[in-house]
């Protein structure tokens, strides 16, 4: 470890000797400001090439970032944890806000259907880590900011074939300010009852009008269905990892019940912005999203209709003190009907729960850069969440950051931020069917120090933090396997994250991320579903001839599967390789995942009844892809 840290601080000096080719300057638009890496007071990571590993999912990309874990329980079924556990998200994504072009994609009930999004649609992704003090709504986990836009006059057609069965085809057509993207993706899956089918179409319009007015319009429709094979016991996992959850006692198997998650989603959004003069600017967005869901499970058959509305606006002022005054408001009507499940067919109506949810925040951010090499940031938000299940509660959350530049290539940041995260509608209204009116919002304080360096050939980002969280929300399982949620008291989350990029040669770059986590309940037990250490190394070699190689290695340490820490899943190691050959108009590639044929469960079911923790991942598998690219003039 000492040798590694010594190398970390020696490389920058070495990197300055040859400046014929340097690492790309990274700038991000985050927390309402566009800044370079050294001048950003908040912890973030950015992925410019989301298709570096795959054009069908984000898993490998996100798992190569420090402090972030994306879990795939089966094709199409994903969970994301940023600096924490997926205890609050047995299914889907919660306590992590997602935005598409600065417009909320997370619904009013704090649920995000991340599997709807298409990796090939987006030009970049910025991930912020930890509480944002209400700049991006209420939350303690983090924020994913996806960006997309028109690509000039261009046509891209892609086809991908997978060794597990199935294929993806996509067409991406841009004409100046317009963009049309459509794709069809079908996969048979590794396990029984794990097939997936997804159809997506979207249209975007981006235009700069007179008087510096920018308008961004987007609309999409997606039809997604993925089968859910269910968790296995350790004995079942070792005996036959390809099986779906078998019948047990009064419950039929996942195959018999046709366990499947089906969602049809439609979204329409508009965002306008204007620079009024050299002092003032504004932006305003409006969006609607409608999700229709059918979900036959082993226990029942749920049908949901979820229309949502969101709006966000910010007024910007530049000067000695840069100020951003804004608001965000979301409302949703989340209707749910639960039926019996008779061999995959809706049976008798058991329960109806219709809920109206609203949440909103007012925020103000001020930045002062009047002192040489110093940047002071103070922001605060007033957030509230309304449902008929819990009383209205207004919480003020502050955030203070002080940045000090250490010469031209290094900076250090100290930050304190408060986080507030109300329970999602799925936590208030769990699959037991009983409304939990006593569930309280999570809230806590994060203290963090970040040290960054940027040189011609070597960059690093080192963060140390402690997050003291009160009223931590965790999942529990009833005897029949249904889930419910409760407050588990306080948790202490200590972490260290180190990311680095080293350009060894103009054709060869190595990226590394290391994550150390010491997350514990008040009784001293480790926080369920978190690992003490995870690491990722990515080697990227690009030859002028058009041949390129991406070699990725990931190590995930052990994790406890229940709150009592009596069940533990061992560590695993993954090797992923992708070889490409690109010419002017086309690119062909071959990729191998889990080259070492590791047997592992990337998305275990935490606190599962009967020891059914394991959702096995595929062994060694391959995919082949072909992409045509054409640019044209009108």
Backbone torsions as a table, in degrees:
resi	resn	phi	psi	omega
1	UNK	NA	-43.8	-179.8
2	UNK	-62.5	-40.6	178.7
3	UNK	-63.8	-37.6	-179.3
4	UNK	-64.7	-45.1	-179.7
5	UNK	-65.7	-34.3	176.9
6	UNK	-63.5	-43.8	177.6
7	UNK	-62.5	-38.1	-178.8
8	UNK	-56.1	-42.5	-175.5
9	UNK	-90.1	-10.6	176.0
10	UNK	-87.5	-34.5	-174.9
11	UNK	-57.8	-40.6	-178.1
12	UNK	-55.7	-41.3	179.2
13	UNK	-64.4	-40.6	178.6
14	UNK	-65.6	-35.0	-173.4
15	UNK	-66.2	-21.0	-174.8
16	UNK	-78.2	-12.9	-172.1
17	UNK	-68.2	-32.4	-177.6
18	UNK	-126.9	110.1	-177.4
19	UNK	-111.1	20.2	179.7
20	UNK	-64.7	-28.4	175.6
21	UNK	-144.2	126.9	-174.3
22	UNK	-123.3	162.9	176.4
23	UNK	-65.3	145.1	-177.9
24	UNK	-64.6	136.9	175.6
25	UNK	-68.6	123.3	-177.7
26	UNK	-98.6	122.9	172.9
27	UNK	-123.5	142.0	-178.0
28	UNK	-129.6	146.5	171.0
29	UNK	-100.7	101.4	-175.2
30	UNK	-146.9	143.6	-175.6
31	UNK	53.6	42.9	173.7
32	UNK	65.2	13.6	178.7
33	UNK	-134.3	143.8	174.4
34	UNK	-101.7	117.4	-172.7
35	UNK	-139.3	158.6	171.7
36	UNK	-78.8	170.0	-175.3
37	UNK	-57.5	-46.0	-175.2
38	UNK	-69.0	-23.2	-174.9
39	UNK	-101.9	13.0	179.9
40	UNK	-100.3	119.2	-174.9
41	UNK	-81.3	1.9	-175.3
42	UNK	-119.3	151.8	178.7
43	UNK	-71.7	127.0	179.8
44	UNK	-154.9	162.6	169.0
45	UNK	-135.6	153.7	-176.8
46	UNK	-134.9	133.9	176.4
47	UNK	-115.9	112.9	-179.7
48	UNK	-83.7	-33.1	-177.6
49	UNK	-111.9	92.7	-177.9
50	UNK	-74.8	-13.9	-179.3
51	UNK	-102.3	16.1	-178.7
52	UNK	-59.1	-35.2	179.8
53	UNK	-103.7	-42.0	-174.6
54	UNK	-158.1	148.5	176.0
55	UNK	-100.6	7.7	-177.7
56	UNK	-111.2	-15.6	179.7
57	UNK	-158.9	163.3	-177.2
58	UNK	-97.1	0.8	-166.0
59	UNK	-56.9	-55.3	-176.0
60	UNK	-65.0	-36.1	179.4
61	UNK	-63.9	-50.8	-178.0
62	UNK	-68.4	-34.9	-179.3
63	UNK	-75.3	-4.7	173.4
64	UNK	-93.1	3.6	-180.0
65	UNK	-103.4	140.6	-179.9
66	UNK	-66.6	135.2	175.6
67	UNK	80.5	7.4	-175.3
68	UNK	-126.5	139.8	178.5
69	UNK	-138.0	121.6	173.7
70	UNK	-111.3	125.9	-175.8
71	UNK	-111.7	136.4	178.1
72	UNK	-114.0	106.0	-179.4
73	UNK	-75.1	-34.8	173.5
74	UNK	-164.9	165.5	-177.7
75	UNK	-53.5	122.6	-179.4
76	UNK	94.6	-15.0	-177.4
77	UNK	-107.9	106.3	-172.6
78	UNK	-125.0	152.0	171.1
79	UNK	-134.2	148.8	179.5
80	UNK	-129.7	134.0	174.6
81	UNK	-128.3	123.5	175.2
82	UNK	-109.7	116.1	-178.1
83	UNK	51.5	49.5	179.5
84	UNK	177.2	-158.3	-175.3
85	UNK	-112.3	162.1	173.5
86	UNK	-94.1	25.6	179.4
87	UNK	-57.4	-32.8	-179.4
88	UNK	-84.2	-5.6	-173.5
89	UNK	-131.6	72.9	174.6
90	UNK	-62.7	-27.1	175.7
91	UNK	-138.0	131.2	174.6
92	UNK	84.4	-158.1	-175.0
93	UNK	-126.2	123.3	177.0
94	UNK	-135.7	156.7	-178.7
95	UNK	61.4	18.9	172.3
96	UNK	-134.0	114.4	-177.5
97	UNK	-83.2	140.4	-179.9
98	UNK	-122.8	132.7	179.1
99	UNK	-126.3	144.7	174.7
100	UNK	-118.5	112.5	-175.3
101	UNK	52.3	47.0	176.8
102	UNK	68.5	14.5	178.4
103	UNK	-113.1	132.2	-176.8
104	UNK	-58.6	128.9	170.3
105	UNK	-101.7	-25.5	171.8
106	UNK	-65.5	136.4	-174.7
107	UNK	-82.5	177.9	-176.7
108	UNK	-65.0	-24.4	179.3
109	UNK	-87.4	10.0	178.5
110	UNK	67.5	27.2	172.2
111	UNK	-106.9	143.4	177.0
112	UNK	-127.8	123.3	176.5
113	UNK	-92.9	78.5	-173.1
114	UNK	-64.8	-25.6	-178.4
115	UNK	-68.1	-14.1	177.8
116	UNK	-69.3	-32.2	-170.2
117	UNK	-74.5	148.8	-178.3
118	UNK	-104.6	117.7	-178.5
119	UNK	-57.0	-38.3	-176.1
120	UNK	-70.5	-12.5	-178.5
121	UNK	-76.2	-26.8	-167.0
122	UNK	-101.9	141.6	179.9
123	UNK	-85.0	-27.9	179.6
124	UNK	-161.8	165.5	178.5
125	UNK	-140.0	128.9	174.0
126	UNK	-115.0	130.4	-179.0
127	UNK	-117.0	119.8	172.6
128	UNK	-97.3	149.6	-173.2
129	UNK	-120.5	132.6	178.7
130	UNK	90.9	-178.7	-177.6
131	UNK	-62.1	140.6	178.6
132	UNK	-106.1	6.5	178.4
133	UNK	53.1	38.7	170.4
134	UNK	84.4	-2.9	176.8
135	UNK	-61.0	-35.1	175.7
136	UNK	-117.4	48.5	177.2
137	UNK	74.7	-178.0	-177.4
138	UNK	-74.6	138.5	177.8
139	UNK	168.9	157.5	176.6
140	UNK	-122.1	-13.6	-174.8
141	UNK	-81.4	-68.5	-178.2
142	UNK	170.5	-173.0	-173.8
143	UNK	-137.3	137.8	172.3
144	UNK	-110.2	121.0	-178.2
145	UNK	-112.5	102.3	178.6
146	UNK	-89.7	142.5	178.6
147	UNK	-127.0	137.3	175.0
148	UNK	-142.5	165.6	179.7
149	UNK	-176.6	174.7	177.5
150	UNK	-68.7	153.5	-174.3
151	UNK	-119.6	28.9	-176.4
152	UNK	77.4	-146.1	177.2
153	UNK	-100.3	98.9	-174.2
154	UNK	-151.4	150.0	176.1
155	UNK	-132.4	127.6	177.2
156	UNK	-126.4	131.5	175.3
157	UNK	-125.7	134.7	-174.2
158	UNK	-136.8	144.1	173.3
159	UNK	-136.6	133.9	-179.7
160	UNK	-129.5	130.3	177.3
161	UNK	-112.4	139.0	-175.8
162	UNK	-117.6	142.0	-179.2
163	UNK	-68.7	-21.0	177.4
164	UNK	-80.2	-1.7	-179.2
165	UNK	103.0	140.5	178.5
166	UNK	101.2	175.1	-177.6
167	UNK	-157.0	163.4	173.4
168	UNK	-126.2	136.2	172.6
169	UNK	-127.7	143.4	-178.1
170	UNK	-148.3	147.4	175.1
171	UNK	-129.4	130.3	-178.1
172	UNK	-127.2	110.4	-175.0
173	UNK	-119.6	123.7	177.1
174	UNK	-123.4	141.0	175.7
175	UNK	-138.4	97.2	-177.0
176	UNK	54.5	-102.8	-174.5
177	UNK	-92.0	-1.0	-175.3
178	UNK	-109.4	149.7	176.3
179	UNK	-148.2	129.7	176.5
180	UNK	-122.0	125.5	179.7
181	UNK	-127.9	131.9	178.1
182	UNK	-139.6	142.8	180.0
183	UNK	-149.9	155.1	173.9
184	UNK	-133.7	126.9	-176.8
185	UNK	-133.6	126.3	179.5
186	UNK	-136.8	134.7	-178.9
187	UNK	-141.7	138.7	-178.1
188	UNK	-79.3	-30.1	177.6
189	UNK	91.2	161.6	-178.2
190	UNK	-84.1	-40.9	-177.8
191	UNK	-96.6	164.0	170.2
192	UNK	-63.7	145.5	179.4
193	UNK	59.0	45.6	178.4
194	UNK	-137.0	25.3	178.4
195	UNK	-74.2	156.2	-178.4
196	UNK	-142.1	142.8	174.8
197	UNK	-141.0	133.4	-175.8
198	UNK	-142.3	132.7	176.5
199	UNK	-125.7	129.2	-175.3
200	UNK	-132.7	140.7	169.0
201	UNK	-145.3	136.5	-179.7
202	UNK	-145.1	155.6	177.2
203	UNK	-134.9	136.6	177.4
204	UNK	-130.0	146.1	175.9
205	UNK	-133.0	123.2	179.9
206	UNK	-129.7	124.7	-175.3
207	UNK	-148.1	143.3	173.7
208	UNK	-104.5	114.7	-178.6
209	UNK	-93.2	-179.7	175.6
210	UNK	-65.5	162.1	-179.6
211	UNK	62.0	29.2	174.2
212	UNK	58.4	36.8	176.2
213	UNK	-96.8	125.9	177.3
214	UNK	-109.1	137.7	179.1
215	UNK	-128.8	129.4	177.7
216	UNK	-125.3	121.4	177.1
217	UNK	-119.2	142.4	175.6
218	UNK	-150.4	147.7	174.9
219	UNK	-147.0	149.7	-178.8
220	UNK	-148.1	158.2	169.8
221	UNK	-140.8	134.5	179.5
222	UNK	-139.2	139.6	176.2
223	UNK	-122.1	110.5	-173.9
224	UNK	-125.9	136.2	173.4
225	UNK	-141.5	125.7	174.7
226	UNK	-135.0	135.6	180.0
227	UNK	-76.4	149.3	-177.4
228	UNK	-118.2	105.1	-173.8
229	UNK	-74.4	-19.3	177.8
230	UNK	85.9	165.0	-176.7
231	UNK	-83.4	153.3	178.8
232	UNK	-115.4	155.7	170.1
233	UNK	-74.3	168.5	-179.4
234	UNK	-63.6	-38.5	178.8
235	UNK	-64.0	-42.4	178.2
236	UNK	-66.6	-39.7	179.2
237	UNK	-60.5	-42.0	-178.9
238	UNK	-76.6	-33.1	-176.9
239	UNK	-75.6	-45.2	-176.9
240	UNK	-156.7	88.7	-176.5
241	UNK	-68.2	-12.4	-178.2
242	UNK	-85.8	-8.8	-178.2
243	UNK	-76.6	152.3	169.5
244	UNK	-83.5	169.9	179.2
245	UNK	-58.4	122.4	-177.7
246	UNK	-79.6	167.8	175.7
247	UNK	-65.0	146.9	179.9
248	UNK	-152.2	121.7	178.7
249	UNK	60.7	-126.3	-177.4
250	UNK	-81.5	-7.4	-174.9
251	UNK	-98.7	133.2	176.1
252	UNK	-76.8	171.2	-178.5
253	UNK	-76.3	166.8	177.4
254	UNK	-62.6	-36.1	178.4
255	UNK	-69.4	-42.4	179.9
256	UNK	-61.4	-38.5	-178.2
257	UNK	-88.0	-1.0	178.6
258	UNK	59.9	42.0	-175.7
259	UNK	-59.2	116.4	-174.3
260	UNK	-153.0	142.4	172.4
261	UNK	-106.0	120.5	-178.5
262	UNK	-121.7	128.6	179.6
263	UNK	-139.6	134.7	169.9
264	UNK	-116.9	124.4	-173.5
265	UNK	-129.9	139.3	178.0
266	UNK	-130.8	136.9	179.5
267	UNK	-139.1	146.6	178.0
268	UNK	-141.4	128.7	-177.6
269	UNK	-142.8	153.9	176.9
270	UNK	-141.6	137.6	178.5
271	UNK	-137.1	127.2	178.4
272	UNK	-120.2	144.3	177.9
273	UNK	-145.6	154.6	-178.5
274	UNK	-152.5	137.6	170.6
275	UNK	-96.1	110.1	-175.4
276	UNK	-75.7	-43.7	177.6
277	UNK	-162.3	-163.9	-177.6
278	UNK	-77.2	1.3	178.2
279	UNK	-113.6	-38.8	-168.6
280	UNK	-119.3	145.0	173.9
281	UNK	-154.3	162.3	179.7
282	UNK	-149.0	158.6	169.1
283	UNK	-147.0	149.6	-176.5
284	UNK	-145.7	134.7	179.1
285	UNK	-129.7	150.6	175.1
286	UNK	-135.8	141.5	-178.9
287	UNK	-153.3	147.6	170.0
288	UNK	-126.3	149.6	178.3
289	UNK	-144.9	133.3	178.9
290	UNK	-125.6	122.9	179.1
291	UNK	-117.0	125.3	174.3
292	UNK	-114.6	123.3	-169.4
293	UNK	-127.4	138.1	167.5
294	UNK	-125.5	132.1	-173.9
295	UNK	-141.4	82.3	170.6
296	UNK	-69.7	127.4	179.1
297	UNK	-122.6	-179.7	177.8
298	UNK	-62.0	-33.7	-174.1
299	UNK	-90.4	-38.9	-172.6
300	UNK	-158.4	-166.8	-178.6
301	UNK	-137.3	109.9	-176.2
302	UNK	-104.2	140.8	175.8
303	UNK	-125.5	127.5	-178.1
304	UNK	-128.9	142.8	173.4
305	UNK	-125.8	119.9	-169.0
306	UNK	-133.9	83.5	171.7
307	UNK	-80.0	138.5	-177.7
308	UNK	-134.8	150.2	176.3
309	UNK	-132.3	142.1	176.7
310	UNK	-143.0	150.7	174.3
311	UNK	-145.3	147.8	-178.3
312	UNK	-148.8	135.8	178.6
313	UNK	-144.6	145.8	-179.2
314	UNK	-140.5	135.8	173.4
315	UNK	-108.6	124.9	-175.5
316	UNK	-110.6	140.9	173.9
317	UNK	-134.4	128.7	179.0
318	UNK	-101.5	145.2	178.6
319	UNK	171.0	-157.2	175.4
320	UNK	-61.1	-34.7	171.2
321	UNK	-115.6	116.3	175.5
322	UNK	-82.8	128.2	-176.0
323	UNK	-124.6	142.4	174.8
324	UNK	-131.4	113.6	179.5
325	UNK	-110.8	123.0	-174.4
326	UNK	-149.6	176.0	177.0
327	UNK	-144.0	158.5	171.7
328	UNK	-143.4	134.2	-178.3
329	UNK	-140.0	137.3	177.8
330	UNK	-137.1	144.8	176.6
331	UNK	-140.7	142.8	-179.9
332	UNK	-148.3	145.1	172.8
333	UNK	-108.0	104.2	-171.4
334	UNK	-106.4	98.6	-174.9
335	UNK	-101.3	135.6	-177.3
336	UNK	-138.5	134.1	174.5
337	UNK	-127.2	130.1	-177.8
338	UNK	-112.3	127.6	-179.4
339	UNK	-117.2	167.2	167.7
340	UNK	-71.4	155.8	179.0
341	UNK	-115.0	111.6	-179.4
342	UNK	-111.4	91.0	179.0
343	UNK	54.3	48.7	175.9
344	UNK	84.2	5.7	-178.3
345	UNK	-118.9	139.1	177.4
346	UNK	-59.7	134.5	179.1
347	UNK	-114.7	-144.8	-175.0
348	UNK	-66.0	139.1	176.3
349	UNK	-64.2	128.1	-179.3
350	UNK	-106.1	-34.8	-171.3
351	UNK	-161.5	141.3	173.6
352	UNK	-127.1	129.7	179.1
353	UNK	-135.9	109.3	178.6
354	UNK	-109.4	126.9	-171.0
355	UNK	-133.0	135.3	172.8
356	UNK	-105.4	128.8	-176.6
357	UNK	-124.6	138.1	172.9
358	UNK	-134.8	144.3	172.2
359	UNK	-148.0	148.7	-178.2
360	UNK	-156.9	161.9	177.5
361	UNK	-150.5	146.0	170.0
362	UNK	-113.7	132.7	-177.6
363	UNK	-137.7	151.6	176.2
364	UNK	-137.1	128.5	178.7
365	UNK	-124.6	131.0	177.9
366	UNK	-123.8	137.2	176.7
367	UNK	-128.3	131.7	179.4
368	UNK	-119.4	122.2	-179.1
369	UNK	-124.5	31.9	-175.8
370	UNK	-76.7	-15.5	178.1
371	UNK	-101.4	136.3	-178.4
372	UNK	-58.5	129.5	176.5
373	UNK	70.0	10.3	178.7
374	UNK	-120.9	146.8	172.9
375	UNK	-140.4	123.8	179.9
376	UNK	-113.1	129.1	179.8
377	UNK	-124.6	128.5	172.8
378	UNK	-132.3	127.9	177.0
379	UNK	-138.3	155.8	177.4
380	UNK	-151.0	152.4	-179.9
381	UNK	-140.0	151.4	172.6
382	UNK	-114.6	112.6	-173.6
383	UNK	-116.9	148.6	178.5
384	UNK	-147.8	156.2	-175.7
385	UNK	-140.8	128.0	-174.9
386	UNK	-124.1	126.2	166.3
387	UNK	-144.5	169.1	176.2
388	UNK	-77.9	-5.1	-176.5
389	UNK	-89.5	-34.6	-179.1
390	UNK	-128.9	151.3	-178.9
391	UNK	-67.9	152.9	178.3
392	UNK	-63.7	138.2	-177.6
393	UNK	-140.4	125.1	177.5
394	UNK	-105.1	127.0	-176.9
395	UNK	-123.3	131.5	174.1
396	UNK	-97.3	128.4	-178.6
397	UNK	-124.7	117.9	176.6
398	UNK	-96.3	164.1	176.1
399	UNK	-148.4	127.0	-178.8
400	UNK	-128.9	129.6	179.1
401	UNK	-136.4	138.8	177.0
402	UNK	-125.2	121.6	-178.6
403	UNK	-112.2	134.2	177.8
404	UNK	-126.4	118.8	176.3
405	UNK	-79.2	134.5	179.3
406	UNK	-109.4	79.7	-174.9
407	UNK	80.8	-159.8	-174.9
408	UNK	-87.1	-10.9	-169.9
409	UNK	-125.2	-2.5	-176.4
410	UNK	-138.4	155.4	175.1
411	UNK	-153.0	157.6	177.3
412	UNK	-133.0	141.8	-175.4
413	UNK	-130.1	135.6	170.3
414	UNK	-116.5	134.2	-173.0
415	UNK	-142.2	143.0	170.9
416	UNK	-130.1	129.6	-178.1
417	UNK	-144.1	144.0	176.5
418	UNK	-101.5	141.5	178.4
419	UNK	-123.5	146.3	179.9
420	UNK	-138.8	125.6	-176.9
421	UNK	-137.0	102.2	178.2
422	UNK	-70.7	157.2	178.0
423	UNK	-63.9	145.3	176.5
424	UNK	-76.0	166.5	-179.8
425	UNK	-64.8	-29.3	178.8
426	UNK	-72.6	-22.1	176.6
427	UNK	-85.0	-36.7	175.8
428	UNK	-71.2	-29.9	-174.9
429	UNK	-126.0	69.6	-172.6
430	UNK	-76.5	-177.4	-174.4
431	UNK	-74.6	-6.7	173.9
432	UNK	-69.4	-20.4	-178.7
433	UNK	88.0	-4.3	-179.5
434	UNK	-101.6	124.9	-179.4
435	UNK	-70.2	131.5	178.8
436	UNK	-97.8	97.4	-177.2
437	UNK	-87.5	-3.0	-178.4
438	UNK	-102.6	-2.9	-177.3
439	UNK	-67.2	131.0	-176.6
440	UNK	-106.6	157.9	177.9
441	UNK	-73.2	145.1	170.7
442	UNK	-75.0	145.8	172.2
443	UNK	-157.7	152.1	-178.6
444	UNK	-179.3	178.8	-176.2
445	UNK	-116.8	135.9	176.8
446	UNK	-113.2	129.0	176.3
447	UNK	-116.8	131.2	-169.2
448	UNK	-149.2	144.2	172.6
449	UNK	-128.0	133.4	-178.7
450	UNK	-128.0	135.8	179.1
451	UNK	-123.8	120.6	-175.4
452	UNK	-122.5	151.4	173.8
453	UNK	-142.0	141.9	178.3
454	UNK	-138.7	115.0	177.4
455	UNK	-124.1	178.3	-175.5
456	UNK	-59.9	-36.6	-174.5
457	UNK	-120.2	-5.4	-173.9
458	UNK	-146.1	129.7	175.5
459	UNK	-124.1	150.3	171.6
460	UNK	-146.4	158.6	177.7
461	UNK	-144.6	114.3	-177.5
462	UNK	-120.4	122.7	-179.7
463	UNK	-126.2	137.4	173.9
464	UNK	-125.0	131.4	-175.2
465	UNK	-146.1	160.5	168.9
466	UNK	-138.2	124.3	-179.4
467	UNK	-116.6	115.0	177.4
468	UNK	-98.1	109.2	-172.6
469	UNK	-109.8	130.6	176.8
470	UNK	-104.5	151.6	178.7
471	UNK	57.8	42.4	-179.9
472	UNK	-57.5	128.6	-179.1
473	UNK	-90.5	129.1	179.6
474	UNK	-132.1	158.9	179.2
475	UNK	-91.9	144.3	172.8
476	UNK	-126.8	160.9	-179.6
477	UNK	-120.9	131.5	173.9
478	UNK	-77.9	170.4	-176.6
479	UNK	-61.1	-29.8	-178.9
480	UNK	-86.9	5.0	177.6
481	UNK	94.1	-7.5	178.5
482	UNK	-71.5	154.8	-177.3
483	UNK	-104.6	149.8	170.4
484	UNK	-146.2	170.1	-171.5
485	UNK	-128.4	151.0	-178.9
486	UNK	-149.2	160.8	174.2
487	UNK	-85.8	124.6	-175.5
488	UNK	-99.9	16.8	-179.9
489	UNK	85.5	-150.5	-174.9
490	UNK	-93.7	152.0	172.7
491	UNK	-133.9	149.9	175.7
492	UNK	-114.3	123.2	-175.0
493	UNK	-120.0	105.6	178.7
494	UNK	-107.9	136.7	-177.5
495	UNK	-150.8	158.2	173.5
496	UNK	-136.2	130.2	-177.9
497	UNK	-128.7	132.6	179.7
498	UNK	-132.2	122.1	175.5
499	UNK	-122.1	143.6	179.1
500	UNK	-149.2	151.4	175.2
501	UNK	-133.4	127.0	-176.9
502	UNK	-127.9	119.0	174.3
503	UNK	-88.5	98.3	-178.8
504	UNK	-69.7	-37.1	-177.7
505	UNK	-151.5	155.5	178.3
506	UNK	-52.6	-21.8	179.0
507	UNK	-102.6	-4.3	-171.1
508	UNK	-133.3	123.8	179.6
509	UNK	-130.5	140.7	177.0
510	UNK	-120.5	127.7	176.8
511	UNK	-115.1	136.6	179.9
512	UNK	-134.0	148.4	172.0
513	UNK	-140.5	137.0	178.5
514	UNK	-128.6	137.4	179.9
515	UNK	-132.7	119.8	172.8
516	UNK	-110.4	131.9	-177.1
517	UNK	-134.6	131.5	172.9
518	UNK	-125.8	83.4	-176.3
519	UNK	-105.8	123.3	-175.0
520	UNK	-138.4	147.1	169.0
521	UNK	-71.8	170.6	179.9
522	UNK	-62.7	-27.1	-180.0
523	UNK	-83.2	3.0	177.9
524	UNK	96.2	-12.8	178.3
525	UNK	-67.9	151.0	175.3
526	UNK	-69.2	144.1	177.8
527	UNK	-64.6	126.6	-175.0
528	UNK	-57.7	135.6	174.6
529	UNK	81.4	8.2	177.0
530	UNK	-110.8	147.8	-179.2
531	UNK	-106.5	144.6	177.8
532	UNK	-68.9	-22.7	-177.9
533	UNK	-154.7	137.8	169.5
534	UNK	-144.6	148.6	-173.3
535	UNK	-144.7	146.3	176.4
536	UNK	-139.9	137.3	176.0
537	UNK	-128.8	129.4	179.0
538	UNK	-125.9	123.1	175.9
539	UNK	-105.1	125.7	-179.5
540	UNK	-120.8	118.0	178.5
541	UNK	-119.1	121.8	-179.7
542	UNK	-125.3	116.3	-179.0
543	UNK	-93.4	145.4	179.3
544	UNK	-56.5	-22.5	180.0
545	UNK	-70.6	-14.5	-178.8
546	UNK	110.5	-8.0	177.5
547	UNK	-82.0	137.7	176.8
548	UNK	-141.1	153.5	179.1
549	UNK	-133.1	131.2	173.2
550	UNK	-119.8	116.5	179.2
551	UNK	-115.9	121.3	-175.9
552	UNK	-122.2	134.3	175.9
553	UNK	-125.2	135.0	178.5
554	UNK	-131.6	134.2	174.5
555	UNK	-119.2	125.4	176.7
556	UNK	-120.9	119.7	-176.8
557	UNK	-74.2	179.2	-178.1
558	UNK	-63.9	160.9	174.5
559	UNK	-149.0	148.3	177.2
560	UNK	-84.8	141.2	-172.6
561	UNK	-100.2	-9.0	176.7
562	UNK	-140.4	160.4	-175.5
563	UNK	-64.6	-27.7	179.7
564	UNK	-76.2	-8.0	-179.4
565	UNK	61.0	29.7	177.7
566	UNK	-93.7	-14.5	177.9
567	UNK	-120.7	130.6	-176.7
568	UNK	-133.7	136.8	175.0
569	UNK	-102.0	135.3	-175.7
570	UNK	-72.8	173.8	-179.7
571	UNK	-75.9	163.7	175.0
572	UNK	-148.3	158.8	-176.7
573	UNK	-129.3	134.6	-177.6
574	UNK	-124.1	137.2	172.7
575	UNK	-117.9	126.6	177.7
576	UNK	-126.6	135.2	-176.0
577	UNK	-132.2	139.7	176.6
578	UNK	-139.4	127.3	177.9
579	UNK	-116.7	129.7	-177.7
580	UNK	-128.3	154.2	172.4
581	UNK	-135.3	117.4	-173.5
582	UNK	-116.4	135.0	170.2
583	UNK	-117.8	-174.0	-174.1
584	UNK	-60.7	-41.4	-172.8
585	UNK	-112.6	-4.1	-177.9
586	UNK	-152.8	157.9	177.8
587	UNK	-139.3	135.5	175.6
588	UNK	-124.7	142.7	-179.5
589	UNK	-146.4	158.5	173.5
590	UNK	-133.2	136.1	-177.1
591	UNK	-134.3	144.9	176.1
592	UNK	-124.8	130.5	178.1
593	UNK	-112.1	145.9	-177.2
594	UNK	52.7	55.5	-176.4
595	UNK	-58.1	-34.6	-179.8
596	UNK	-79.1	2.4	178.0
597	UNK	55.9	44.3	-179.7
598	UNK	-72.1	138.3	173.9
599	UNK	-95.7	117.4	-174.5
600	UNK	-155.6	168.6	178.5
601	UNK	-124.9	100.9	-174.1
602	UNK	-74.8	-20.2	-178.1
603	UNK	-134.1	73.0	-176.7
604	UNK	-69.0	150.5	174.8
605	UNK	-83.5	108.7	-173.8
606	UNK	-77.0	143.2	-179.7
607	UNK	56.8	32.6	-176.8
608	UNK	-71.5	142.6	177.0
609	UNK	-75.7	140.2	177.6
610	UNK	73.7	14.1	178.1
611	UNK	71.6	20.4	-179.4
612	UNK	-85.8	66.8	-175.6
613	UNK	-86.9	-25.5	-159.2
614	UNK	-97.0	129.4	171.7
615	UNK	-119.4	90.5	-171.4
616	UNK	-61.4	142.4	175.5
617	UNK	-95.2	161.4	178.3
618	UNK	-63.0	152.9	169.7
619	UNK	-75.5	-151.7	179.9
620	UNK	-59.0	128.1	179.8
621	UNK	-146.2	164.1	-170.2
622	UNK	-135.9	156.2	165.9
623	UNK	-145.4	149.0	179.6
624	UNK	-118.6	141.7	-178.3
625	UNK	-138.9	150.5	176.9
626	UNK	-137.7	129.5	-178.2
627	UNK	-131.4	133.2	175.0
628	UNK	-109.1	134.3	-179.8
629	UNK	-125.7	129.7	-177.9
630	UNK	-135.3	127.3	171.6
631	UNK	-109.0	147.7	-175.8
632	UNK	-147.0	164.4	176.9
633	UNK	-117.5	148.4	-177.2
634	UNK	-92.1	NA	NA
